[in-house]
Structures are given as structure tokens and as C-alpha cells.
Amino acid sequence: MTVSIWTEDRILRLTALWLEGRTAAAIAREFGRGVSRSAVLGKVHRLGLARGPEVRRARTSAPPRAKPPRDAVDASPPGARSPAAVKVRSAAGMAAALGVAPPAPTATILSVGFGQCRWPYGSSGEAGFGLCGRPVTHGAFCAAHAAVGYQRRPCSAESLMRMVGVD
């Protein structure tokens, strides 16, 4: 049989410290060796102790920032967008990516390193096959290739039903 670290005196002391507003880590440090923060939290939970709203500390972080305006985002629901609008948007992304992407590969499969764009130029096995090699900004691609490679697919009720197998 194991001996519990929670004696009656320790439980009373834990309750008093918890209701004072001390953190579990501070209480564990006060009890010393053998009592971890997790042990304190577990005992507090088992005892059903709660802190009142006056004990809770306000966050000392900066006030919440407002989200930037979503100028370029289409506000219509995904099902209401026409396929032509999606094609126009993806074509615009493709044109933007091709305008700033290097015209030829700057790295090979053996020379591309961590943090370098892995956008392929050509087909593997062909002469002149290579990878972009520019610094990565999103996922495995540079900004120009990420605009082409990571596009949100339009989501309609019909496509969701097909996805789950309901026809």
C-alpha cells in the first residue's frame, strides 16, 4: 500500500493557498519535493475547488488587435460562387506567380536545402529538371509558387455530400 502525499494538514494548506489565488506551480514549490504542479491540479480538481471571479487575474497582455480588412476576399458563400469566378481567380494567381517566379530552376534535387522552394520545373527524369530553390514563405514553396499551389477549393453543399458519400 502506498502512502499518500496529501495529509489533512496539506489539504487544508492547499485549499487556503488555492483560494488566495496562488498558482499550482507556486503551491507545488511551497510544498517542496514530491509534489508537482500536476499533483496540485489533480487534487484541486478532486476536491472540487474553484476560484471566484474576484481571484482570477486579468491578462496582462496587450489589448486584442483588430483583424485587418479582408479586401480581396469574396464575401459570398462558397456555393454561390460561379466556377468561372474561381477559374478567373486561379488564373490571376497563376499569372502573378509566373510573373515573379524565376524562369528556370535554380536548384536540383540533390542541392535543394531546408527552407528552399521545391516547386518542380519540368518532369523528373527529363534533362533540365530542377526545383525553384528560392526561400520558402509558405509550406514548401516560395510566395509565388504558394499562390499557385495552395488554393482553396470551392465548397458547395453538393461537393460536401459527394465527399461523405451521400448522393
ChimeraX commands (.cxc) that place a marker at each C-alpha (Angstrom):
marker #1 position 0.00,0.00,0.00 radius 0.5
marker #1 position 1.35,3.43,-0.88 radius 0.5
marker #1 position 1.26,6.42,1.38 radius 0.5
marker #1 position -0.50,9.49,0.03 radius 0.5
marker #1 position 1.31,12.80,-0.02 radius 0.5
marker #1 position -1.98,14.51,0.81 radius 0.5
marker #1 position -2.35,14.62,4.58 radius 0.5
marker #1 position -5.16,16.55,6.26 radius 0.5
marker #1 position -2.76,19.42,7.04 radius 0.5
marker #1 position -1.54,19.60,3.45 radius 0.5
marker #1 position -5.10,19.58,2.11 radius 0.5
marker #1 position -6.05,22.47,4.39 radius 0.5
marker #1 position -2.93,24.37,3.35 radius 0.5
marker #1 position -3.59,23.62,-0.34 radius 0.5
marker #1 position -7.16,24.86,-0.04 radius 0.5
marker #1 position -6.08,28.10,1.65 radius 0.5
marker #1 position -3.31,28.79,-0.90 radius 0.5
marker #1 position -5.59,28.00,-3.84 radius 0.5
marker #1 position -8.33,30.31,-2.57 radius 0.5
marker #1 position -5.71,33.06,-2.06 radius 0.5
marker #1 position -5.15,32.92,-5.79 radius 0.5
marker #1 position -1.78,31.19,-5.89 radius 0.5
marker #1 position -0.88,29.22,-9.00 radius 0.5
marker #1 position -0.48,25.45,-8.95 radius 0.5
marker #1 position 3.23,25.83,-9.71 radius 0.5
marker #1 position 3.71,28.20,-6.75 radius 0.5
marker #1 position 1.83,25.84,-4.44 radius 0.5
marker #1 position 3.92,22.89,-5.62 radius 0.5
marker #1 position 7.13,24.86,-4.96 radius 0.5
marker #1 position 5.91,25.70,-1.47 radius 0.5
marker #1 position 5.21,22.04,-0.68 radius 0.5
marker #1 position 8.66,21.06,-1.92 radius 0.5
marker #1 position 9.96,17.77,-3.30 radius 0.5
marker #1 position 7.44,15.10,-4.14 radius 0.5
marker #1 position 4.61,17.47,-5.06 radius 0.5
marker #1 position 4.38,18.51,-8.69 radius 0.5
marker #1 position 2.20,21.12,-10.32 radius 0.5
marker #1 position 0.16,18.31,-11.85 radius 0.5
marker #1 position -0.37,16.73,-8.43 radius 0.5
marker #1 position -1.65,20.04,-7.10 radius 0.5
marker #1 position -4.01,20.49,-10.06 radius 0.5
marker #1 position -5.27,16.93,-9.71 radius 0.5
marker #1 position -6.01,17.36,-6.01 radius 0.5
marker #1 position -7.71,20.72,-6.63 radius 0.5
marker #1 position -9.88,19.05,-9.25 radius 0.5
marker #1 position -10.74,16.10,-7.00 radius 0.5
marker #1 position -11.61,18.47,-4.14 radius 0.5
marker #1 position -13.81,20.48,-6.48 radius 0.5
marker #1 position -12.15,23.75,-5.56 radius 0.5
marker #1 position -12.96,26.72,-7.71 radius 0.5
marker #1 position -11.67,30.24,-7.75 radius 0.5
marker #1 position -14.14,33.06,-7.55 radius 0.5
marker #1 position -14.26,35.75,-10.24 radius 0.5
marker #1 position -12.54,38.21,-7.89 radius 0.5
marker #1 position -9.49,35.94,-7.58 radius 0.5
marker #1 position -8.95,35.42,-11.30 radius 0.5
marker #1 position -6.21,37.59,-12.65 radius 0.5
marker #1 position -6.73,39.76,-15.69 radius 0.5
marker #1 position -4.40,39.09,-18.59 radius 0.5
marker #1 position -1.51,41.48,-18.71 radius 0.5
marker #1 position -1.04,41.14,-22.44 radius 0.5
marker #1 position -1.71,43.87,-24.97 radius 0.5
marker #1 position -5.31,44.60,-25.91 radius 0.5
marker #1 position -6.68,42.43,-28.72 radius 0.5
marker #1 position -5.78,43.65,-32.18 radius 0.5
marker #1 position -8.44,44.23,-34.76 radius 0.5
marker #1 position -8.30,41.95,-37.75 radius 0.5
marker #1 position -7.13,43.59,-40.96 radius 0.5
marker #1 position -9.86,44.25,-43.51 radius 0.5
marker #1 position -10.48,41.44,-45.95 radius 0.5
marker #1 position -10.46,43.49,-49.14 radius 0.5
marker #1 position -9.65,40.76,-51.63 radius 0.5
marker #1 position -11.93,38.08,-50.21 radius 0.5
marker #1 position -15.23,37.29,-51.89 radius 0.5
marker #1 position -17.92,37.58,-49.19 radius 0.5
marker #1 position -20.45,35.38,-50.97 radius 0.5
marker #1 position -20.90,31.83,-49.68 radius 0.5
marker #1 position -18.77,29.24,-51.47 radius 0.5
marker #1 position -21.76,27.56,-53.10 radius 0.5
marker #1 position -22.90,30.86,-54.65 radius 0.5
marker #1 position -19.62,31.47,-56.48 radius 0.5
marker #1 position -19.59,30.55,-60.11 radius 0.5
marker #1 position -16.92,28.17,-61.45 radius 0.5
marker #1 position -15.90,30.94,-63.87 radius 0.5
marker #1 position -15.09,33.24,-60.94 radius 0.5
marker #1 position -12.93,30.52,-59.36 radius 0.5
marker #1 position -11.10,29.96,-62.66 radius 0.5
marker #1 position -10.50,33.69,-63.04 radius 0.5
marker #1 position -9.10,33.90,-59.52 radius 0.5
marker #1 position -6.80,30.87,-60.03 radius 0.5
marker #1 position -5.69,32.22,-63.39 radius 0.5
marker #1 position -4.85,35.52,-61.72 radius 0.5
marker #1 position -2.84,33.67,-59.06 radius 0.5
marker #1 position -1.05,31.69,-61.75 radius 0.5
marker #1 position -0.18,34.87,-63.67 radius 0.5
marker #1 position 1.08,36.57,-60.51 radius 0.5
marker #1 position 3.21,33.54,-59.65 radius 0.5
marker #1 position 4.69,33.24,-63.10 radius 0.5
marker #1 position 5.47,36.96,-63.15 radius 0.5
marker #1 position 7.76,36.83,-60.10 radius 0.5
marker #1 position 8.99,33.23,-60.16 radius 0.5
marker #1 position 12.37,32.52,-61.72 radius 0.5
marker #1 position 12.05,31.40,-65.33 radius 0.5
marker #1 position 14.36,28.41,-64.82 radius 0.5
marker #1 position 15.25,26.10,-61.94 radius 0.5
marker #1 position 17.94,27.30,-59.57 radius 0.5
marker #1 position 18.36,24.07,-57.57 radius 0.5
marker #1 position 18.48,20.33,-58.14 radius 0.5
marker #1 position 17.02,17.56,-56.05 radius 0.5
marker #1 position 20.45,16.97,-54.55 radius 0.5
marker #1 position 21.26,20.63,-53.89 radius 0.5
marker #1 position 17.92,21.93,-52.56 radius 0.5
marker #1 position 18.17,22.52,-48.83 radius 0.5
marker #1 position 15.91,23.18,-45.89 radius 0.5
marker #1 position 13.89,26.34,-46.39 radius 0.5
marker #1 position 14.19,26.35,-50.17 radius 0.5
marker #1 position 11.24,26.20,-52.57 radius 0.5
marker #1 position 10.58,22.75,-54.00 radius 0.5
marker #1 position 8.43,23.80,-56.97 radius 0.5
marker #1 position 9.37,21.47,-59.85 radius 0.5
marker #1 position 10.37,22.72,-63.29 radius 0.5
marker #1 position 9.76,20.02,-65.89 radius 0.5
marker #1 position 9.25,16.33,-65.24 radius 0.5
marker #1 position 11.58,14.17,-63.21 radius 0.5
marker #1 position 13.80,12.07,-65.42 radius 0.5
marker #1 position 13.98,14.73,-68.15 radius 0.5
marker #1 position 17.10,16.70,-68.90 radius 0.5
marker #1 position 16.99,20.12,-67.26 radius 0.5
marker #1 position 14.63,19.05,-64.44 radius 0.5
marker #1 position 15.10,21.13,-61.31 radius 0.5
marker #1 position 13.47,22.90,-58.42 radius 0.5
marker #1 position 12.84,26.60,-57.78 radius 0.5
marker #1 position 15.27,27.00,-54.85 radius 0.5
marker #1 position 14.05,30.42,-53.66 radius 0.5
marker #1 position 13.43,30.99,-49.92 radius 0.5
marker #1 position 10.27,29.33,-48.57 radius 0.5
marker #1 position 7.43,31.53,-47.30 radius 0.5
marker #1 position 4.50,29.08,-47.05 radius 0.5
marker #1 position 4.68,25.31,-46.74 radius 0.5
marker #1 position 7.32,24.00,-49.14 radius 0.5
marker #1 position 7.11,26.86,-51.65 radius 0.5
marker #1 position 8.17,30.45,-52.18 radius 0.5
marker #1 position 5.46,33.14,-52.19 radius 0.5
marker #1 position 4.96,33.00,-55.95 radius 0.5
marker #1 position 4.57,29.22,-56.10 radius 0.5
marker #1 position 2.50,29.06,-52.89 radius 0.5
marker #1 position -0.06,31.34,-54.57 radius 0.5
marker #1 position -0.45,28.69,-57.26 radius 0.5
marker #1 position 0.00,25.53,-55.18 radius 0.5
marker #1 position -2.19,26.35,-52.19 radius 0.5
marker #1 position -5.60,27.41,-53.47 radius 0.5
marker #1 position -8.82,26.92,-51.58 radius 0.5
marker #1 position -11.26,24.74,-53.40 radius 0.5
marker #1 position -14.81,25.99,-53.69 radius 0.5
marker #1 position -17.01,24.20,-51.20 radius 0.5
marker #1 position -20.66,23.66,-52.05 radius 0.5
marker #1 position -23.32,21.59,-50.39 radius 0.5
marker #1 position -23.24,19.18,-53.32 radius 0.5
marker #1 position -19.48,18.66,-53.08 radius 0.5
marker #1 position -19.74,18.04,-49.33 radius 0.5
marker #1 position -22.49,15.48,-49.89 radius 0.5
marker #1 position -20.36,13.72,-52.53 radius 0.5
marker #1 position -17.39,13.78,-50.16 radius 0.5
marker #1 position -19.28,11.89,-47.44 radius 0.5
marker #1 position -20.84,9.51,-49.94 radius 0.5
marker #1 position -24.41,10.77,-49.89 radius 0.5
marker #1 position -25.90,11.19,-53.33 radius 0.5
marker link #1:1,2 radius 0.2
marker link #1:2,3 radius 0.2
marker link #1:3,4 radius 0.2
marker link #1:4,5 radius 0.2
marker link #1:5,6 radius 0.2
marker link #1:6,7 radius 0.2
marker link #1:7,8 radius 0.2
marker link #1:8,9 radius 0.2
marker link #1:9,10 radius 0.2
marker link #1:10,11 radius 0.2
marker link #1:11,12 radius 0.2
marker link #1:12,13 radius 0.2
marker link #1:13,14 radius 0.2
marker link #1:14,15 radius 0.2
marker link #1:15,16 radius 0.2
marker link #1:16,17 radius 0.2
marker link #1:17,18 radius 0.2
marker link #1:18,19 radius 0.2
marker link #1:19,20 radius 0.2
marker link #1:20,21 radius 0.2
marker link #1:21,22 radius 0.2
marker link #1:22,23 radius 0.2
marker link #1:23,24 radius 0.2
marker link #1:24,25 radius 0.2
marker link #1:25,26 radius 0.2
marker link #1:26,27 radius 0.2
marker link #1:27,28 radius 0.2
marker link #1:28,29 radius 0.2
marker link #1:29,30 radius 0.2
marker link #1:30,31 radius 0.2
marker link #1:31,32 radius 0.2
marker link #1:32,33 radius 0.2
marker link #1:33,34 radius 0.2
marker link #1:34,35 radius 0.2
marker link #1:35,36 radius 0.2
marker link #1:36,37 radius 0.2
marker link #1:37,38 radius 0.2
marker link #1:38,39 radius 0.2
marker link #1:39,40 radius 0.2
marker link #1:40,41 radius 0.2
marker link #1:41,42 radius 0.2
marker link #1:42,43 radius 0.2
marker link #1:43,44 radius 0.2
marker link #1:44,45 radius 0.2
marker link #1:45,46 radius 0.2
marker link #1:46,47 radius 0.2
marker link #1:47,48 radius 0.2
marker link #1:48,49 radius 0.2
marker link #1:49,50 radius 0.2
marker link #1:50,51 radius 0.2
marker link #1:51,52 radius 0.2
marker link #1:52,53 radius 0.2
marker link #1:53,54 radius 0.2
marker link #1:54,55 radius 0.2
marker link #1:55,56 radius 0.2
marker link #1:56,57 radius 0.2
marker link #1:57,58 radius 0.2
marker link #1:58,59 radius 0.2
marker link #1:59,60 radius 0.2
marker link #1:60,61 radius 0.2
marker link #1:61,62 radius 0.2
marker link #1:62,63 radius 0.2
marker link #1:63,64 radius 0.2
marker link #1:64,65 radius 0.2
marker link #1:65,66 radius 0.2
marker link #1:66,67 radius 0.2
marker link #1:67,68 radius 0.2
marker link #1:68,69 radius 0.2
marker link #1:69,70 radius 0.2
marker link #1:70,71 radius 0.2
marker link #1:71,72 radius 0.2
marker link #1:72,73 radius 0.2
marker link #1:73,74 radius 0.2
marker link #1:74,75 radius 0.2
marker link #1:75,76 radius 0.2
marker link #1:76,77 radius 0.2
marker link #1:77,78 radius 0.2
marker link #1:78,79 radius 0.2
marker link #1:79,80 radius 0.2
marker link #1:80,81 radius 0.2
marker link #1:81,82 radius 0.2
marker link #1:82,83 radius 0.2
marker link #1:83,84 radius 0.2
marker link #1:84,85 radius 0.2
marker link #1:85,86 radius 0.2
marker link #1:86,87 radius 0.2
marker link #1:87,88 radius 0.2
marker link #1:88,89 radius 0.2
marker link #1:89,90 radius 0.2
marker link #1:90,91 radius 0.2
marker link #1:91,92 radius 0.2
marker link #1:92,93 radius 0.2
marker link #1:93,94 radius 0.2
marker link #1:94,95 radius 0.2
marker link #1:95,96 radius 0.2
marker link #1:96,97 radius 0.2
marker link #1:97,98 radius 0.2
marker link #1:98,99 radius 0.2
marker link #1:99,100 radius 0.2
marker link #1:100,101 radius 0.2
marker link #1:101,102 radius 0.2
marker link #1:102,103 radius 0.2
marker link #1:103,104 radius 0.2
marker link #1:104,105 radius 0.2
marker link #1:105,106 radius 0.2
marker link #1:106,107 radius 0.2
marker link #1:107,108 radius 0.2
marker link #1:108,109 radius 0.2
marker link #1:109,110 radius 0.2
marker link #1:110,111 radius 0.2
marker link #1:111,112 radius 0.2
marker link #1:112,113 radius 0.2
marker link #1:113,114 radius 0.2
marker link #1:114,115 radius 0.2
marker link #1:115,116 radius 0.2
marker link #1:116,117 radius 0.2
marker link #1:117,118 radius 0.2
marker link #1:118,119 radius 0.2
marker link #1:119,120 radius 0.2
marker link #1:120,121 radius 0.2
marker link #1:121,122 radius 0.2
marker link #1:122,123 radius 0.2
marker link #1:123,124 radius 0.2
marker link #1:124,125 radius 0.2
marker link #1:125,126 radius 0.2
marker link #1:126,127 radius 0.2
marker link #1:127,128 radius 0.2
marker link #1:128,129 radius 0.2
marker link #1:129,130 radius 0.2
marker link #1:130,131 radius 0.2
marker link #1:131,132 radius 0.2
marker link #1:132,133 radius 0.2
marker link #1:133,134 radius 0.2
marker link #1:134,135 radius 0.2
marker link #1:135,136 radius 0.2
marker link #1:136,137 radius 0.2
marker link #1:137,138 radius 0.2
marker link #1:138,139 radius 0.2
marker link #1:139,140 radius 0.2
marker link #1:140,141 radius 0.2
marker link #1:141,142 radius 0.2
marker link #1:142,143 radius 0.2
marker link #1:143,144 radius 0.2
marker link #1:144,145 radius 0.2
marker link #1:145,146 radius 0.2
marker link #1:146,147 radius 0.2
marker link #1:147,148 radius 0.2
marker link #1:148,149 radius 0.2
marker link #1:149,150 radius 0.2
marker link #1:150,151 radius 0.2
marker link #1:151,152 radius 0.2
marker link #1:152,153 radius 0.2
marker link #1:153,154 radius 0.2
marker link #1:154,155 radius 0.2
marker link #1:155,156 radius 0.2
marker link #1:156,157 radius 0.2
marker link #1:157,158 radius 0.2
marker link #1:158,159 radius 0.2
marker link #1:159,160 radius 0.2
marker link #1:160,161 radius 0.2
marker link #1:161,162 radius 0.2
marker link #1:162,163 radius 0.2
marker link #1:163,164 radius 0.2
marker link #1:164,165 radius 0.2
marker link #1:165,166 radius 0.2
marker link #1:166,167 radius 0.2
view
